[in-house]
Amino acid sequence: MTTDPGLDETRTGAAIRIDEVSKTFGRGDTALVALDRVSLSVAPGEFVCLIGASGCGKSTLLSLVAGLDAPSSGELSTGGRRTALMFQESALFPWLTAAKNVEMPLRASGVPRAERRERVAELLDLVQLSAFGDKRPHELSGGMRQRVALARALAQDADVLLMDEPFGALDAMTRDLLHEVLEGIWRRRQLSILFVTHEVREAVRLGDRVVLLSSRPGRVIGEFGVDFERPRGMDSAQTVGLAIKIKDRLREEIVRHGH
């Protein structure tokens, strides 16, 4: 088993390389195989969406890429690139303002105070929250809190952004707005993104490619390129058409496993 951010990437040029990765929790009769020989690569600047039935190991895979856990077997590499992980819940510190929450990674990295102030202002402007830096989380809407969480992730100067259903709890209109914000940031910063979602149309709306995982244990069972132009609408004929195709494949998998 290897988890090495410095592995030689000259063979693939991948921003994320996942090679025959398996993850098992527990031992013996109680062992649970969450991922089984998953192989996947994300190119520099590529936006890849990951979907699958509940419990198929999508979040586990993100944790492995982020280095929060180690695979049981196989190899993972980000080629020395820095990663940032964003969850469905914003996980902001309630006693800190939006600006102070964004500032935390900069403070932890030892960035001088004047530079921290400047960079926080830039990040809040990037997520369209310049006027809300002095507000605490309870004074912000759900969408605003997620934008603060996104700014905090970007403050880590990561090249690879890992997103675990970050918009899943938001209403449709707020989600659409954040799709536009995220897409703009992705383009400007040339990020590589691995994005987990249960919403197939969201995956088609955002992704260059949609990767489908099987029911537990998670295996890659399908990849769908999204080759029509951006920006895309959630309700456009092309988005809906491809989403139906992916849903049909996902439904086959769920029925096959009986859940």
Secondary structure, 3 states (H helix, E strand, C coil): CEECCCCCCCCCCCCEEEEEEEEEECCHHHCEEEEEEEEEEECCCCEEEEEECCCCCHHHHHHHHHCCCCCCEEEEECCCCCEEEECCCCCCCCCCCHHHHHHHHHHHCCCCHHHHHHHHHHHHHHCCCHHHCCCCHHHCCHHHHHHHHHHHHHCCCCCEEEEECCCCCCCHHHHHHHHHHHHHHHHHHCCEEEEECCCHHHHHHHCCEEEEECCCCECEEEEEECCCCCCCCCCCHHHHHHHHHHHHHHHHHHHHHCC
